[in-house]
C-alpha cells in the first residue's frame, strides 16, 4: 500500500513539482494495490475456492465499469473538468480550468463563475483573477476588467501579461500616461520579449512619439526578423 503514497507524494508537495491531475502517477501505486489483492485472494483460495472466484469476478466487473465511466469523463475537456469540480469542489485549479474551458466554448457567464469560484477557494490565486479579467475585457466591461487586473497585480506583481492587458485598456480609454507606465513595466519584467516591446512601441506611436516608436519596432526586427506585427507597424508609421 505504501506504493500509492510514494508515487503520489510529488503531487501533494507544497512546492509544485508535478501536475496534480495526471493519472499516470498512480500506475505504479496500482501495482502495489493489485499485489495486496493477490495476497488476499490467494489466502481465500486456499480455504474457499468458489468465494475467491466470486470475489475476483466482483473486482473485475467493478473495475471494468469504472474504466468505462472514467473514459467517458476523458472524452472532452469539458466533461473532464465538470467531473473534476464535482468530485473536488475545493480545488482552485479545477475551477480555474473549467473557467478556461467555458471561455473556449464562449460561455462567458459560466467562465466568470468558474474563475470567481477559484478565487473564493484561494483568494490570492493571481492567475484566476487575470483570467477573469480577460473575460470581462472580451464582453466589454473594461471597469471590471481593470479592477480584476489590478487585483492580479496585488497578489502577483510579476505577471507581465497583466501589464500588457492593462495597457490595452489604457489605450482604449485614452489614458496614455498610464499606458506608458504599464508598457514600460511589462518590458522591465520581460526585456527580451518581443510582444512586450511591441506594445511599448504601439503606446509611443499613439502618443505621437513616432521616432521613438520607429526605433522600438526596428529593434524588434533586428532581434526577431519574422515578427510581422512590428514590420506592419513600421509600414504604418512610414505612410
Backbone bond lengths (Angstrom), bond angles and torsions (degrees), N, CA, C in turn:
res aa  C-N    CA-C-N  psi(-1)  N-CA   C-N-CA  omega(-1)  CA-C   N-CA-C  phi
1 X - - - 1.462 - - 1.521 111.49 -
2 X 1.323 116.14 -24.20 1.469 119.70 179.90 1.520 111.75 -65.09
3 X 1.347 117.36 -21.96 1.466 120.43 177.69 1.534 110.59 -55.76
4 X 1.330 115.54 -41.11 1.469 120.43 -177.34 1.524 110.45 -61.07
5 X 1.305 116.82 -45.76 1.467 120.99 -177.90 1.532 111.41 -70.72
6 X 1.323 116.07 -34.00 1.469 119.98 -179.65 1.531 111.44 -64.43
7 X 1.329 116.35 -45.57 1.468 119.27 -173.65 1.522 112.79 -81.00
8 X 1.338 117.89 -23.17 1.465 119.94 179.10 1.525 112.57 -92.67
9 X 1.309 117.44 -9.06 1.470 120.76 -178.00 1.525 113.43 -55.72
10 X 1.358 120.14 -42.80 1.470 119.05 -179.36 1.527 113.92 -58.03
11 X 1.340 117.23 -36.55 1.465 119.69 -178.35 1.522 111.98 -77.42
12 X 1.321 118.16 -10.99 1.458 121.94 179.81 1.529 112.87 -99.75
13 X 1.317 116.36 -1.26 1.464 119.63 -177.34 1.532 110.73 -72.18
14 X 1.329 117.48 148.82 1.472 119.90 178.19 1.528 112.40 -64.41
15 X 1.338 117.45 -27.30 1.464 121.59 175.90 1.522 107.92 -94.74
16 X 1.327 116.81 128.17 1.461 120.70 -174.84 1.521 110.70 -72.29
17 X 1.337 115.63 114.29 1.460 120.93 178.03 1.525 111.34 -125.71
18 X 1.329 117.07 -5.13 1.464 120.28 179.79 1.517 108.96 -154.89
19 X 1.331 115.48 164.03 1.456 121.17 -178.09 1.520 109.70 -81.88
20 X 1.316 116.69 128.33 1.452 121.62 -171.04 1.527 113.11 -63.26
21 X 1.340 118.35 -35.08 1.463 120.49 -170.13 1.529 113.17 -101.16
22 X 1.320 118.81 11.43 1.467 120.11 179.68 1.531 109.87 -75.96
23 X 1.328 115.98 109.89 1.464 119.76 -175.79 1.526 112.87 -70.71
24 X 1.331 116.57 -16.22 1.474 118.95 179.72 1.520 111.72 -62.49
25 X 1.336 117.57 -20.73 1.453 119.82 -179.44 1.533 112.00 -64.35
26 X 1.328 116.51 -23.29 1.458 119.35 -174.61 1.525 112.06 -93.10
27 X 1.350 118.46 -2.77 1.463 120.01 -177.03 1.534 111.41 -57.38
28 X 1.325 116.75 -48.67 1.461 120.57 -179.45 1.518 110.50 -66.97
29 X 1.324 116.24 -36.04 1.458 120.10 176.52 1.520 111.55 -63.80
30 X 1.342 116.58 -34.35 1.470 120.02 177.78 1.523 111.16 -63.41
31 X 1.319 116.20 -33.32 1.468 119.74 177.42 1.527 110.60 -60.30
32 X 1.330 116.68 -45.66 1.459 120.48 178.41 1.516 112.17 -61.56
33 X 1.345 116.24 -40.76 1.461 120.59 179.60 1.534 110.61 -65.44
34 X 1.354 116.40 -41.53 1.468 120.25 179.55 1.534 111.18 -65.69
35 X 1.324 116.99 -37.31 1.461 119.74 176.65 1.530 110.93 -62.31
36 X 1.328 115.76 -39.45 1.463 120.08 177.58 1.525 110.53 -62.84
37 X 1.338 116.97 -45.22 1.463 120.48 178.40 1.529 110.77 -62.75
38 X 1.353 115.47 -38.05 1.463 119.13 178.60 1.514 111.90 -61.25
39 X 1.324 116.83 -41.22 1.468 121.12 178.41 1.526 110.53 -63.56
40 X 1.344 115.62 -43.23 1.470 119.40 -179.93 1.531 110.63 -64.36
41 X 1.350 115.56 -45.30 1.469 119.59 -179.33 1.537 111.45 -63.33
42 X 1.324 116.05 -37.38 1.466 119.88 179.31 1.526 110.80 -62.60
43 X 1.326 116.39 -41.61 1.458 120.33 179.17 1.532 111.38 -66.66
44 X 1.351 115.13 -39.64 1.471 118.43 178.07 1.524 110.41 -67.36
45 X 1.352 116.73 -40.50 1.465 121.79 -178.43 1.528 112.03 -58.47
46 X 1.300 116.99 -36.88 1.465 121.15 -179.12 1.532 111.21 -66.22
47 X 1.327 116.05 -26.60 1.465 119.40 -176.34 1.525 112.11 -103.60
48 X 1.342 117.07 -46.12 1.463 121.61 -176.83 1.530 108.73 -138.98
49 X 1.354 116.11 98.01 1.467 119.36 -176.20 1.527 111.83 -66.17
50 X 1.326 118.19 -41.15 1.469 120.64 -179.24 1.531 111.35 -63.87
51 X 1.322 115.75 -39.99 1.476 119.80 177.47 1.526 110.23 -62.72
52 X 1.327 116.91 -40.93 1.465 121.08 179.04 1.519 111.20 -63.49
53 X 1.344 116.49 -42.82 1.467 120.63 178.73 1.528 110.72 -63.73
54 X 1.348 115.88 -43.51 1.463 119.78 178.66 1.527 112.04 -62.86
55 X 1.332 115.75 -42.71 1.466 121.03 178.60 1.520 110.81 -61.88
56 X 1.342 115.81 -42.85 1.464 120.51 178.67 1.526 110.99 -64.43
57 X 1.326 116.59 -40.27 1.462 120.36 178.78 1.522 112.08 -61.58
58 X 1.336 115.53 -41.45 1.469 120.09 178.14 1.523 110.76 -63.46
59 X 1.338 116.17 -42.34 1.464 120.27 179.82 1.528 111.28 -63.17
60 X 1.340 116.40 -44.38 1.467 120.05 -178.74 1.529 110.60 -65.56
61 X 1.333 116.68 -44.45 1.470 120.40 -179.55 1.531 110.94 -63.73
62 X 1.339 115.62 -44.04 1.469 119.24 179.26 1.520 112.25 -64.84
63 X 1.345 115.94 -42.88 1.459 119.50 179.25 1.512 112.71 -65.30
64 X 1.346 116.50 -40.25 1.462 120.19 179.41 1.529 111.01 -64.22
65 X 1.337 115.31 -41.39 1.475 119.73 178.65 1.522 111.04 -62.42
66 X 1.330 115.23 -42.23 1.479 118.91 -178.75 1.528 111.03 -67.57
67 X 1.332 117.60 -35.24 1.469 120.73 177.86 1.529 110.43 -63.31
68 X 1.329 116.34 -43.88 1.469 120.73 179.27 1.523 110.72 -62.18
69 X 1.330 116.65 -45.54 1.469 120.52 -179.39 1.526 111.28 -64.42
70 X 1.325 115.89 -39.20 1.471 118.65 -179.41 1.518 111.00 -70.35
71 X 1.324 117.80 -34.57 1.459 120.41 176.20 1.527 111.32 -63.95
72 X 1.331 115.97 -33.21 1.471 119.83 175.73 1.525 109.76 -64.05
73 X 1.342 115.92 -40.53 1.473 119.72 178.47 1.529 111.53 -60.56
74 X 1.330 116.88 -33.38 1.458 121.58 -174.96 1.539 113.43 -89.16
75 X 1.314 117.99 4.16 1.463 119.93 -177.83 1.529 111.90 -64.76
76 X 1.322 116.90 -38.75 1.469 121.38 178.36 1.520 109.05 -138.39
77 X 1.328 115.42 157.88 1.471 119.98 175.81 1.518 110.94 -58.56
78 X 1.335 115.44 -39.44 1.461 119.21 -176.26 1.528 111.24 -63.15
79 X 1.326 116.87 -47.42 1.461 120.11 178.89 1.524 111.17 -61.33
80 X 1.328 115.85 -39.54 1.462 119.97 -179.03 1.519 111.26 -61.78
81 X 1.343 117.06 -48.15 1.461 119.31 -174.66 1.518 112.47 -77.46
82 X 1.349 117.34 -29.60 1.463 118.85 173.29 1.520 109.74 -62.70
83 X 1.327 116.14 -46.26 1.461 120.64 178.58 1.521 111.60 -63.33
84 X 1.348 115.94 -40.80 1.471 119.91 -179.10 1.522 111.20 -63.64
85 X 1.335 116.98 -40.89 1.463 120.48 179.26 1.528 111.26 -67.54
86 X 1.334 116.04 -30.12 1.463 119.65 178.47 1.522 111.71 -70.18
87 X 1.321 116.21 -42.45 1.469 119.34 -177.06 1.524 112.53 -88.54
88 X 1.350 117.19 -19.21 1.474 121.05 178.70 1.529 109.35 -131.57
89 X 1.326 117.32 65.96 1.474 120.40 -175.25 1.527 113.91 -65.72
90 X 1.322 117.37 -13.88 1.466 120.38 -179.72 1.525 112.97 -100.39
91 X 1.323 116.50 15.58 1.467 120.74 178.80 1.532 109.80 -93.82
92 X 1.317 117.18 112.67 1.462 120.36 179.12 1.525 110.98 -67.20
93 X 1.337 116.39 -31.96 1.467 119.82 177.55 1.523 111.27 -64.19
94 X 1.334 116.57 -42.18 1.461 120.53 -179.13 1.522 111.04 -62.27
95 X 1.320 117.69 -44.49 1.467 121.06 -179.60 1.526 111.20 -67.89
96 X 1.319 116.83 -35.67 1.463 119.91 176.48 1.527 110.50 -65.09
97 X 1.331 116.35 -41.22 1.457 120.21 -179.10 1.516 112.40 -70.24
98 X 1.326 117.56 -35.88 1.461 118.22 177.93 1.532 110.30 -71.48
99 X 1.335 116.14 -30.47 1.460 119.11 173.59 1.512 111.19 -63.35
100 X 1.329 116.14 -41.66 1.458 121.33 177.09 1.523 110.63 -63.24
101 X 1.327 117.05 -38.32 1.464 120.45 179.67 1.527 110.97 -67.31
102 X 1.331 117.44 -42.35 1.466 120.71 176.96 1.532 110.88 -63.28
103 X 1.318 116.39 -33.33 1.466 120.34 175.68 1.528 110.52 -61.00
104 X 1.339 116.62 -45.77 1.464 120.56 178.81 1.521 111.90 -63.71
105 X 1.337 116.16 -30.34 1.466 120.65 177.96 1.532 111.93 -84.25
106 X 1.329 116.82 0.34 1.470 124.22 -178.70 1.536 112.42 62.87
107 X 1.317 115.97 25.72 1.461 121.12 173.50 1.530 107.61 -96.55
108 X 1.328 114.78 77.70 1.457 120.32 -167.47 1.529 113.58 -68.06
109 X 1.328 117.42 -34.11 1.472 119.08 178.20 1.524 110.81 -62.50
110 X 1.333 115.51 -43.75 1.466 119.29 178.64 1.529 111.45 -68.52
111 X 1.334 116.49 -33.66 1.468 120.12 177.47 1.525 110.12 -62.72
112 X 1.332 116.46 -44.39 1.464 120.54 178.69 1.524 110.55 -61.39
113 X 1.340 116.58 -40.67 1.468 120.32 178.87 1.527 110.75 -63.07
114 X 1.338 116.34 -41.70 1.457 119.93 -179.81 1.518 112.19 -63.17
115 X 1.343 116.12 -48.26 1.467 119.60 179.99 1.533 111.02 -65.71
116 X 1.335 116.31 -38.41 1.467 119.37 179.78 1.523 111.17 -64.68
117 X 1.346 116.50 -41.11 1.463 119.88 178.13 1.522 110.78 -63.13
118 X 1.331 116.23 -35.40 1.463 120.29 176.99 1.524 111.22 -60.99
119 X 1.344 116.44 -40.55 1.470 120.07 179.75 1.524 111.94 -73.90
120 X 1.337 116.78 -26.49 1.471 119.60 175.58 1.523 109.62 -66.40
121 X 1.332 115.59 -42.12 1.464 120.46 -178.87 1.527 110.89 -71.02
122 X 1.342 115.16 -41.02 1.469 119.59 179.13 1.537 108.01 -131.31
123 X 1.314 117.50 91.29 1.474 121.62 -172.50 1.528 114.82 -59.45
124 X 1.317 118.80 -21.69 1.468 120.66 -178.63 1.533 112.49 -102.40
125 X 1.338 117.06 20.40 1.459 121.37 -177.72 1.533 108.84 -82.82
126 X 1.321 116.69 94.90 1.470 122.37 -172.18 1.529 112.36 -63.50
127 X 1.318 117.99 -37.83 1.468 120.52 -177.15 1.522 111.64 -59.27
128 X 1.330 117.20 -39.85 1.467 120.46 -178.80 1.533 110.64 -66.95
129 X 1.334 116.96 -39.39 1.470 119.62 176.76 1.531 110.38 -62.93
130 X 1.331 116.38 -42.24 1.469 120.49 179.52 1.530 110.21 -63.81
131 X 1.315 116.63 -45.00 1.460 120.05 -179.41 1.522 111.86 -64.67
132 X 1.320 116.25 -39.18 1.468 119.42 177.24 1.525 110.82 -65.05
133 X 1.316 116.40 -39.46 1.465 120.32 177.56 1.521 110.92 -61.26
134 X 1.336 116.84 -37.79 1.466 120.08 177.90 1.527 111.13 -59.74
135 X 1.327 116.80 -38.38 1.467 120.35 178.90 1.521 110.21 -68.54
136 X 1.326 116.83 -44.33 1.466 119.64 177.27 1.531 110.41 -57.40
137 X 1.327 116.23 -39.76 1.469 120.47 178.62 1.525 110.40 -63.37
138 X 1.324 117.19 -42.23 1.464 120.94 -178.91 1.518 112.54 -63.11
139 X 1.337 116.84 -36.22 1.465 119.76 -177.67 1.524 112.34 -91.10
140 X 1.336 116.42 5.58 1.452 120.50 174.18 1.515 116.08 86.26
141 X 1.324 117.79 9.62 1.465 120.29 177.30 1.522 108.98 -91.75
142 X 1.328 115.23 77.13 1.457 120.48 -175.19 1.523 111.84 -65.95
143 X 1.344 116.88 -31.96 1.467 119.43 179.20 1.527 111.41 -64.10
144 X 1.332 115.68 -44.94 1.459 119.39 178.97 1.527 111.32 -70.78
145 X 1.329 115.44 -34.63 1.470 119.16 178.13 1.524 110.39 -63.58
146 X 1.329 116.69 -46.68 1.469 119.83 179.70 1.530 110.99 -60.53
147 X 1.327 115.90 -43.31 1.463 119.76 -179.55 1.525 110.87 -61.77
148 X 1.342 117.12 -41.66 1.461 120.57 -178.98 1.526 111.36 -71.44
149 X 1.338 116.89 -36.65 1.466 119.70 175.71 1.529 110.60 -63.68
150 X 1.327 116.60 -41.76 1.459 119.44 179.23 1.528 111.50 -64.66
151 X 1.332 116.34 -35.35 1.464 119.97 175.95 1.523 110.29 -65.20
152 X 1.333 115.46 -37.93 1.466 120.34 176.50 1.523 110.76 -56.42
153 X 1.331 115.53 -47.85 1.460 120.39 -177.68 1.524 111.90 -69.42
154 X 1.321 116.09 -25.86 1.465 119.12 177.20 1.530 110.29 -63.75
155 X 1.335 115.53 -38.43 1.459 120.23 -178.41 1.522 113.25 -92.15
156 X 1.330 117.10 -23.34 1.469 120.33 178.57 1.526 108.53 -150.50
157 X 1.318 115.93 98.29 1.469 120.83 -174.19 1.523 113.20 -82.71
158 X 1.327 117.65 6.42 1.469 120.10 -176.31 1.529 112.98 -109.32
159 X 1.324 117.79 8.70 1.466 120.22 178.59 1.531 109.10 -82.48
160 X 1.319 116.29 97.30 1.468 119.45 -176.64 1.529 111.58 -64.36
161 X 1.349 117.26 -28.44 1.465 119.80 179.03 1.523 111.28 -60.84
162 X 1.327 116.24 -33.75 1.459 120.06 179.97 1.524 110.66 -67.65
163 X 1.321 116.84 -39.25 1.472 119.71 177.17 1.528 110.92 -64.95
164 X 1.328 116.65 -37.91 1.472 119.80 177.52 1.521 110.32 -64.36
165 X 1.323 116.43 -42.83 1.465 120.35 179.79 1.524 111.10 -64.74
166 X 1.323 117.03 -40.72 1.471 119.95 176.33 1.523 111.25 -63.25
167 X 1.334 116.03 -35.49 1.461 119.77 177.66 1.522 110.70 -61.82
168 X 1.324 117.51 -39.38 1.463 120.84 177.44 1.526 110.99 -59.75
169 X 1.330 116.15 -45.24 1.463 119.63 178.95 1.524 110.71 -64.36
170 X 1.327 116.39 -41.99 1.464 120.74 179.33 1.528 111.17 -58.44
171 X 1.320 117.29 -43.22 1.462 121.07 -179.40 1.521 111.53 -66.48
172 X 1.329 116.01 -39.60 1.468 119.54 177.91 1.523 110.56 -62.57
173 X 1.323 115.67 -39.88 1.468 120.76 -178.29 1.528 112.54 -89.08
174 X 1.336 116.32 7.33 1.479 122.12 177.25 1.528 113.09 61.26
175 X 1.314 117.33 30.94 1.466 122.05 176.72 1.528 107.73 -97.03
176 X 1.325 115.55 75.48 1.461 121.07 -168.75 1.526 113.36 -68.00
177 X 1.334 116.99 -38.53 1.470 118.69 179.40 1.526 111.12 -63.26
178 X 1.332 115.87 -41.12 1.459 120.32 178.42 1.529 110.33 -68.14
179 X 1.330 115.67 -38.05 1.471 119.92 178.09 1.524 110.56 -61.54
180 X 1.326 116.46 -41.89 1.455 120.37 179.78 1.525 110.84 -64.08
181 X 1.311 116.68 -41.21 1.471 120.93 178.77 1.523 110.89 -61.77
182 X 1.323 116.06 -46.31 1.466 120.09 -178.98 1.531 111.36 -66.71
183 X 1.335 116.93 -40.44 1.467 120.39 -179.61 1.528 110.90 -66.20
184 X 1.313 116.37 -41.15 1.469 120.03 178.42 1.522 111.10 -64.18
185 X 1.323 116.77 -36.01 1.467 120.23 178.87 1.528 110.36 -67.10
186 X 1.329 116.80 -38.70 1.469 120.28 178.30 1.525 110.72 -62.11
187 X 1.344 116.45 -42.21 1.465 120.69 179.05 1.523 110.71 -68.44
188 X 1.312 115.85 -36.07 1.474 119.90 178.24 1.532 110.15 -61.70
189 X 1.338 116.45 -38.88 1.461 120.60 -179.81 1.527 112.25 -76.98
190 X 1.345 116.13 -32.37 1.472 121.29 -178.02 1.534 109.34 -131.87
191 X 1.322 117.79 71.71 1.478 120.43 -174.32 1.523 114.02 -63.72
192 X 1.314 118.75 -21.09 1.457 120.43 -179.92 1.510 113.75 -105.02
193 X 1.322 117.04 10.56 1.470 121.30 -178.11 1.524 110.07 -89.96
194 X 1.345 118.75 116.03 1.466 120.68 -176.78 1.524 113.45 -63.56
195 X 1.334 116.60 -31.64 1.459 119.07 179.50 1.522 111.15 -65.15
196 X 1.338 116.23 -45.53 1.462 120.34 179.61 1.525 110.88 -63.29
197 X 1.332 116.56 -42.06 1.466 120.36 179.73 1.521 110.38 -66.75
198 X 1.330 116.70 -38.82 1.466 121.29 178.47 1.530 111.11 -60.15
199 X 1.329 116.55 -43.46 1.465 120.25 179.30 1.527 110.69 -61.32
200 X 1.329 116.24 -39.64 1.470 119.56 176.68 1.519 110.37 -61.88
201 X 1.326 117.68 -39.58 1.460 121.15 176.96 1.517 112.13 -63.74
202 X 1.335 116.68 -40.60 1.463 120.79 178.85 1.525 110.70 -62.62
203 X 1.324 116.08 -42.17 1.470 120.02 179.43 1.523 110.19 -60.96
204 X 1.325 116.50 -46.38 1.465 119.56 179.27 1.520 111.31 -62.26
205 X 1.316 116.62 -39.44 1.465 120.09 179.47 1.522 110.72 -62.85
206 X 1.330 117.18 -44.10 1.464 120.17 -178.50 1.522 111.79 -72.02
207 X 1.341 116.79 -22.72 1.465 119.88 176.11 1.524 112.14 -82.36
208 X 1.327 116.69 -6.40 1.456 121.04 -179.79 1.508 114.09 93.83
209 X 1.330 117.54 3.00 1.464 121.91 178.61 1.534 109.03 -86.41
210 X 1.319 115.94 68.68 1.463 120.18 -171.07 1.525 112.81 -67.83
211 X 1.312 117.19 -36.26 1.458 119.46 179.42 1.525 111.34 -64.64
212 X 1.313 115.64 -43.82 1.456 120.38 178.46 1.536 110.29 -64.95
213 X 1.334 115.49 -41.55 1.461 119.96 178.43 1.524 110.85 -61.57
214 X 1.339 116.07 -41.72 1.460 120.06 179.71 1.534 110.76 -61.46
215 X 1.325 116.34 -43.98 1.462 120.35 178.86 1.536 111.09 -59.78
216 X 1.326 115.13 -41.12 1.462 119.54 -178.60 1.528 110.60 -65.13
217 X 1.329 117.22 -46.56 1.458 120.36 -178.91 1.535 111.37 -65.90
218 X 1.331 116.40 -37.02 1.469 119.54 178.19 1.526 111.14 -66.81
219 X 1.336 115.75 -36.88 1.474 118.78 178.95 1.530 110.50 -66.06
220 X 1.325 116.51 -34.96 1.466 119.78 177.61 1.527 110.34 -64.12
221 X 1.350 116.00 -45.33 1.461 120.21 -177.76 1.528 111.94 -68.87
222 X 1.310 116.64 -26.40 1.473 118.71 175.49 1.524 111.65 -64.89
223 X 1.329 114.71 -38.42 1.462 119.49 -178.40 1.526 112.69 -92.50
224 X 1.342 115.65 -29.74 1.468 120.82 -177.77 1.536 108.72 -132.71
225 X 1.309 118.00 79.39 1.480 121.88 -174.83 1.523 114.15 -58.70
226 X 1.317 117.61 -23.68 1.464 120.87 -176.63 1.527 113.69 -95.71
227 X 1.330 116.25 10.18 1.466 119.92 179.80 1.533 108.15 -80.18
228 X 1.333 115.66 93.74 1.465 121.37 -169.44 1.522 113.57 -67.68
229 X 1.320 118.20 -30.29 1.466 119.48 -179.03 1.528 111.11 -63.72
230 X 1.334 116.50 -37.97 1.462 119.92 177.89 1.528 110.37 -67.94
231 X 1.331 116.86 -38.58 1.471 120.70 178.67 1.531 110.40 -64.71
232 X 1.337 116.05 -41.82 1.456 119.74 178.56 1.525 111.20 -66.25
233 X 1.337 116.22 -38.34 1.462 119.63 179.18 1.535 110.90 -64.68
234 X 1.318 117.57 -38.94 1.471 120.53 176.12 1.519 111.06 -63.59
235 X 1.322 116.14 -38.74 1.466 120.29 178.30 1.525 109.98 -63.46
236 X 1.349 116.38 -42.59 1.468 120.10 179.41 1.523 111.56 -64.25
237 X 1.337 116.63 -37.71 1.464 119.91 179.10 1.526 111.55 -68.06
238 X 1.333 116.35 -30.03 1.458 119.81 -177.40 1.500 115.14 -81.99
239 X 1.318 117.21 -9.84 1.463 119.40 -177.58 1.518 111.69 -77.39
